Amino acid sequence: MRFTPLVAACALFFLLFSGTAHATAYPVKDPALTRNKLYRTGELRPSACPERAIEANDVPSAKRYLTAVFNCLNASWGAHLKRAGMPFAKARIGFITKPRRYCGDRWGKHTAGVYCPAERRFLIILDDDTIGEPEDLFLFMLVAHEYAHHVQNVTGMGRAFDRYPYRSKSELNEQIRRNELQAQCLAGVFMGSVWNSLDRTGEDWEELLDVNRESGDEWTKARDHGKGRNIAAWLDKGFRSKSPASCNTWTVPSSRVA
């Protein structure tokens, strides 16, 4: 069983993976990953997802904020996949204020969100690191990223990723990076599709990209999420295209998922 967290710490938000997964060395050959029907579904239709008011370190307002974004995600991705004739089941969301075991593993240090494919649900921890400075777009991106793992799950990519063999830790890490960077790109797809409904500026988007550039494997001993520049690049790629077609991380050269 695999689960995937998104993490935050010390004003820089690090994307870290906890749990296990199976993968193989590039090039990946499983068509469920490389030629998934999701890539041919076109752009997400524009929709409205205005942000709710949120106060720093205020759990009730954070729950309302994140739940509103989550509801937009269920509606947008659900309609998109149904129009394409693809299977869909709504995800679920939950909140905790202290670390706990989830999806068969303990909560990782600085982890902000974890998606559990077996439950089709993700948890978000509402602590000082996550909601201490909620004025930027990190929380919006957080729930969109975790929901993207649900999209991977219902389209068969999650299962294909889990079952892939690997011969070394470096091969495994590269495939985890491909999976995580795809989720980041799909988060950008959704954010691009609702952008005109947000009371945000181009500077807000650039600030979020800067946060992503200042995160990643450069800040940890792990090599399983990619360098900050690649994390930001895939987020921005999805945002600008608004289409899952731009998020095929499984066929690009290794340098783009380094």
URWONOR-V229254 format. One record per residue. N is the residue number from 0. RES is the residue in three letters. PHI is phi as a letter, one per 30 degrees, with the letter a starting at -180 (999 if undefined). OMEGA is omega in whole degrees, -180 to 180 (NA if undefined). BURIAL is + if it has 9 or more other ideal C-beta (glycine too) atoms within 8 Angstrom, else -. Layout:
n=N res=RES phi=PHI omega=OMEGA burial=BURIAL
n=N res=RES phi=PHI omega=OMEGA burial=BURIAL
This chain:
n=0 res=MET phi=999 omega=-177 burial=+
n=1 res=ARG phi=c omega=167 burial=+
n=2 res=PHE phi=b omega=-168 burial=+
n=3 res=THR phi=b omega=179 burial=+
n=4 res=PRO phi=c omega=169 burial=+
n=5 res=LEU phi=c omega=-168 burial=+
n=6 res=VAL phi=b omega=180 burial=+
n=7 res=ALA phi=b omega=178 burial=+
n=8 res=ALA phi=a omega=169 burial=-
n=9 res=CYS phi=h omega=178 burial=-
n=10 res=ALA phi=i omega=172 burial=-
n=11 res=LEU phi=c omega=-173 burial=+
n=12 res=PHE phi=c omega=-175 burial=+
n=13 res=PHE phi=c omega=177 burial=+
n=14 res=LEU phi=c omega=-177 burial=+
n=15 res=LEU phi=b omega=179 burial=+
n=16 res=PHE phi=c omega=173 burial=+
n=17 res=SER phi=b omega=-180 burial=+
n=18 res=GLY phi=j omega=-177 burial=+
n=19 res=THR phi=b omega=177 burial=-
n=20 res=ALA phi=a omega=178 burial=+
n=21 res=HIS phi=c omega=-177 burial=+
n=22 res=ALA phi=a omega=178 burial=+
n=23 res=THR phi=b omega=-178 burial=+
n=24 res=ALA phi=d omega=174 burial=-
n=25 res=TYR phi=d omega=4 burial=-
n=26 res=PRO phi=d omega=176 burial=-
n=27 res=VAL phi=d omega=-174 burial=+
n=28 res=LYS phi=c omega=-178 burial=-
n=29 res=ASP phi=d omega=-178 burial=-
n=30 res=PRO phi=d omega=176 burial=-
n=31 res=ALA phi=d omega=178 burial=+
n=32 res=LEU phi=c omega=-172 burial=+
n=33 res=THR phi=d omega=-177 burial=+
n=34 res=ARG phi=b omega=-179 burial=-
n=35 res=ASN phi=d omega=-180 burial=+
n=36 res=LYS phi=e omega=180 burial=-
n=37 res=LEU phi=e omega=-178 burial=+
n=38 res=TYR phi=d omega=-177 burial=+
n=39 res=ARG phi=c omega=-176 burial=-
n=40 res=THR phi=c omega=178 burial=+
n=41 res=GLY phi=i omega=-178 burial=-
n=42 res=GLU phi=d omega=168 burial=-
n=43 res=LEU phi=d omega=179 burial=+
n=44 res=ARG phi=d omega=178 burial=-
n=45 res=PRO phi=e omega=177 burial=-
n=46 res=SER phi=b omega=-177 burial=+
n=47 res=ALA phi=c omega=177 burial=-
n=48 res=CYS phi=b omega=-177 burial=+
n=49 res=PRO phi=d omega=-180 burial=-
n=50 res=GLU phi=d omega=174 burial=+
n=51 res=ARG phi=d omega=176 burial=-
n=52 res=ALA phi=d omega=179 burial=-
n=53 res=ILE phi=b omega=179 burial=+
n=54 res=GLU phi=c omega=-180 burial=-
n=55 res=ALA phi=d omega=176 burial=-
n=56 res=ASN phi=h omega=179 burial=-
n=57 res=ASP phi=c omega=-174 burial=+
n=58 res=VAL phi=d omega=-179 burial=+
n=59 res=PRO phi=e omega=-179 burial=-
n=60 res=SER phi=d omega=176 burial=+
n=61 res=ALA phi=d omega=178 burial=+
n=62 res=LYS phi=d omega=180 burial=+
n=63 res=ARG phi=d omega=-180 burial=+
n=64 res=TYR phi=d omega=-175 burial=+
n=65 res=LEU phi=d omega=179 burial=+
n=66 res=THR phi=d omega=178 burial=+
n=67 res=ALA phi=d omega=178 burial=+
n=68 res=VAL phi=d omega=179 burial=+
n=69 res=PHE phi=e omega=179 burial=+
n=70 res=ASN phi=d omega=176 burial=-
n=71 res=CYS phi=d omega=-180 burial=+
n=72 res=LEU phi=d omega=178 burial=+
n=73 res=ASN phi=e omega=-178 burial=+
n=74 res=ALA phi=d omega=-175 burial=+
n=75 res=SER phi=d omega=-179 burial=+
n=76 res=TRP phi=d omega=179 burial=+
n=77 res=GLY phi=d omega=180 burial=+
n=78 res=ALA phi=d omega=-179 burial=+
n=79 res=HIS phi=d omega=-178 burial=+
n=80 res=LEU phi=d omega=179 burial=+
n=81 res=LYS phi=d omega=177 burial=+
n=82 res=ARG phi=d omega=-179 burial=-
n=83 res=ALA phi=d omega=-179 burial=+
n=84 res=GLY phi=i omega=-180 burial=-
n=85 res=MET phi=c omega=180 burial=+
n=86 res=PRO phi=d omega=178 burial=-
n=87 res=PHE phi=a omega=170 burial=+
n=88 res=ALA phi=b omega=-179 burial=-
n=89 res=LYS phi=d omega=172 burial=-
n=90 res=ALA phi=d omega=174 burial=+
n=91 res=ARG phi=b omega=-179 burial=-
n=92 res=ILE phi=b omega=176 burial=+
n=93 res=GLY phi=b omega=-177 burial=-
n=94 res=PHE phi=b omega=174 burial=+
n=95 res=ILE phi=b omega=178 burial=+
n=96 res=THR phi=c omega=176 burial=-
n=97 res=LYS phi=b omega=180 burial=-
n=98 res=PRO phi=e omega=178 burial=-
n=99 res=ARG phi=a omega=174 burial=-
n=100 res=ARG phi=d omega=178 burial=-
n=101 res=TYR phi=a omega=177 burial=+
n=102 res=CYS phi=h omega=175 burial=+
n=103 res=GLY phi=i omega=-179 burial=-
n=104 res=ASP phi=b omega=179 burial=+
n=105 res=ARG phi=d omega=179 burial=-
n=106 res=TRP phi=d omega=-177 burial=+
n=107 res=GLY phi=d omega=178 burial=+
n=108 res=LYS phi=d omega=179 burial=-
n=109 res=HIS phi=i omega=180 burial=+
n=110 res=THR phi=d omega=-180 burial=+
n=111 res=ALA phi=c omega=-179 burial=+
n=112 res=GLY phi=b omega=180 burial=+
n=113 res=VAL phi=b omega=174 burial=+
n=114 res=TYR phi=c omega=178 burial=+
n=115 res=CYS phi=c omega=-177 burial=+
n=116 res=PRO phi=d omega=-179 burial=+
n=117 res=ALA phi=d omega=-180 burial=-
n=118 res=GLU phi=c omega=-173 burial=-
n=119 res=ARG phi=h omega=-176 burial=+
n=120 res=ARG phi=b omega=172 burial=+
n=121 res=PHE phi=b omega=177 burial=+
n=122 res=LEU phi=c omega=174 burial=+
n=123 res=ILE phi=b omega=179 burial=+
n=124 res=ILE phi=c omega=-179 burial=+
n=125 res=LEU phi=c omega=180 burial=+
n=126 res=ASP phi=b omega=-176 burial=-
n=127 res=ASP phi=d omega=-180 burial=-
n=128 res=ASP phi=d omega=-174 burial=+
n=129 res=THR phi=d omega=-174 burial=+
n=130 res=ILE phi=c omega=180 burial=+
n=131 res=GLY phi=d omega=179 burial=-
n=132 res=GLU phi=b omega=-169 burial=-
n=133 res=PRO phi=d omega=-174 burial=+
n=134 res=GLU phi=d omega=179 burial=-
n=135 res=ASP phi=d omega=-175 burial=+
n=136 res=LEU phi=c omega=-177 burial=+
n=137 res=PHE phi=d omega=-178 burial=+
n=138 res=LEU phi=d omega=177 burial=+
n=139 res=PHE phi=d omega=179 burial=+
n=140 res=MET phi=d omega=-179 burial=+
n=141 res=LEU phi=e omega=-178 burial=+
n=142 res=VAL phi=d omega=177 burial=+
n=143 res=ALA phi=d omega=178 burial=+
n=144 res=HIS phi=d omega=180 burial=+
n=145 res=GLU phi=d omega=178 burial=+
n=146 res=TYR phi=d omega=178 burial=+
n=147 res=ALA phi=d omega=175 burial=+
n=148 res=HIS phi=d omega=175 burial=+
n=149 res=HIS phi=d omega=177 burial=+
n=150 res=VAL phi=d omega=176 burial=+
n=151 res=GLN phi=e omega=-178 burial=+
n=152 res=ASN phi=d omega=-174 burial=+
n=153 res=VAL phi=d omega=179 burial=+
n=154 res=THR phi=c omega=177 burial=+
n=155 res=GLY phi=j omega=-179 burial=-
n=156 res=MET phi=d omega=179 burial=+
n=157 res=GLY phi=d omega=179 burial=+
n=158 res=ARG phi=d omega=179 burial=+
n=159 res=ALA phi=d omega=177 burial=+
n=160 res=PHE phi=d omega=-179 burial=+
n=161 res=ASP phi=d omega=-171 burial=+
n=162 res=ARG phi=d omega=-176 burial=-
n=163 res=TYR phi=d omega=178 burial=+
n=164 res=PRO phi=d omega=175 burial=-
n=165 res=TYR phi=b omega=-175 burial=+
n=166 res=ARG phi=c omega=-177 burial=-
n=167 res=SER phi=a omega=178 burial=-
n=168 res=LYS phi=d omega=-180 burial=-
n=169 res=SER phi=d omega=176 burial=-
n=170 res=GLU phi=d omega=178 burial=+
n=171 res=LEU phi=e omega=-178 burial=+
n=172 res=ASN phi=d omega=180 burial=+
n=173 res=GLU phi=d omega=-179 burial=+
n=174 res=GLN phi=d omega=174 burial=+
n=175 res=ILE phi=d omega=178 burial=+
n=176 res=ARG phi=d omega=178 burial=+
n=177 res=ARG phi=e omega=180 burial=+
n=178 res=ASN phi=d omega=-178 burial=+
n=179 res=GLU phi=d omega=-180 burial=+
n=180 res=LEU phi=d omega=173 burial=+
n=181 res=GLN phi=d omega=178 burial=+
n=182 res=ALA phi=d omega=178 burial=+
n=183 res=GLN phi=d omega=177 burial=+
n=184 res=CYS phi=d omega=179 burial=+
n=185 res=LEU phi=d omega=173 burial=+
n=186 res=ALA phi=d omega=178 burial=+
n=187 res=GLY phi=d omega=177 burial=+
n=188 res=VAL phi=e omega=180 burial=+
n=189 res=PHE phi=d omega=-178 burial=+
n=190 res=MET phi=d omega=176 burial=+
n=191 res=GLY phi=d omega=-177 burial=+
n=192 res=SER phi=d omega=-179 burial=+
n=193 res=VAL phi=c omega=-171 burial=+
n=194 res=TRP phi=e omega=-176 burial=+
n=195 res=ASN phi=d omega=179 burial=-
n=196 res=SER phi=c omega=-179 burial=+
n=197 res=LEU phi=c omega=177 burial=+
n=198 res=ASP phi=d omega=-174 burial=-
n=199 res=ARG phi=b omega=180 burial=-
n=200 res=THR phi=c omega=175 burial=-
n=201 res=GLY phi=d omega=178 burial=-
n=202 res=GLU phi=d omega=177 burial=-
n=203 res=ASP phi=d omega=180 burial=+
n=204 res=TRP phi=d omega=179 burial=+
n=205 res=GLU phi=d omega=177 burial=-
n=206 res=GLU phi=d omega=178 burial=+
n=207 res=LEU phi=d omega=177 burial=+
n=208 res=LEU phi=d omega=178 burial=+
n=209 res=ASP phi=d omega=177 burial=+
n=210 res=VAL phi=e omega=179 burial=+
n=211 res=ASN phi=d omega=180 burial=+
n=212 res=ARG phi=d omega=-179 burial=+
n=213 res=GLU phi=c omega=-180 burial=-
n=214 res=SER phi=b omega=176 burial=+
n=215 res=GLY phi=j omega=-172 burial=+
n=216 res=ASP phi=d omega=177 burial=+
n=217 res=GLU phi=d omega=-173 burial=-
n=218 res=TRP phi=c omega=-178 burial=+
n=219 res=THR phi=b omega=175 burial=-
n=220 res=LYS phi=d omega=-180 burial=-
n=221 res=ALA phi=d omega=176 burial=+
n=222 res=ARG phi=b omega=-170 burial=-
n=223 res=ASP phi=b omega=176 burial=+
n=224 res=HIS phi=b omega=179 burial=+
n=225 res=GLY phi=j omega=178 burial=+
n=226 res=LYS phi=d omega=-177 burial=+
n=227 res=GLY phi=e omega=-179 burial=+
n=228 res=ARG phi=d omega=178 burial=-
n=229 res=ASN phi=d omega=176 burial=+
n=230 res=ILE phi=e omega=179 burial=+
n=231 res=ALA phi=d omega=-177 burial=+
n=232 res=ALA phi=d omega=-180 burial=+
n=233 res=TRP phi=d omega=175 burial=+
n=234 res=LEU phi=e omega=-178 burial=+
n=235 res=ASP phi=d omega=179 burial=+
n=236 res=LYS phi=d omega=178 burial=+
n=237 res=GLY phi=d omega=-179 burial=+
n=238 res=PHE phi=e omega=-175 burial=+
n=239 res=ARG phi=d omega=-179 burial=+
n=240 res=SER phi=d omega=-174 burial=+
n=241 res=LYS phi=h omega=-176 burial=+
n=242 res=SER phi=b omega=176 burial=+
n=243 res=PRO phi=d omega=179 burial=+
n=244 res=ALA phi=e omega=-179 burial=+
n=245 res=SER phi=d omega=-170 burial=+
n=246 res=CYS phi=c omega=179 burial=+
n=247 res=ASN phi=d omega=180 burial=+
n=248 res=THR phi=d omega=-173 burial=+
n=249 res=TRP phi=d omega=-177 burial=+
n=250 res=THR phi=c omega=-178 burial=-
n=251 res=VAL phi=d omega=177 burial=-
n=252 res=PRO phi=e omega=-178 burial=-
n=253 res=SER phi=e omega=-179 burial=-
n=254 res=SER phi=d omega=-178 burial=-
n=255 res=ARG phi=d omega=175 burial=+
n=256 res=VAL phi=b omega=180 burial=+
n=257 res=ALA phi=d omega=NA burial=-
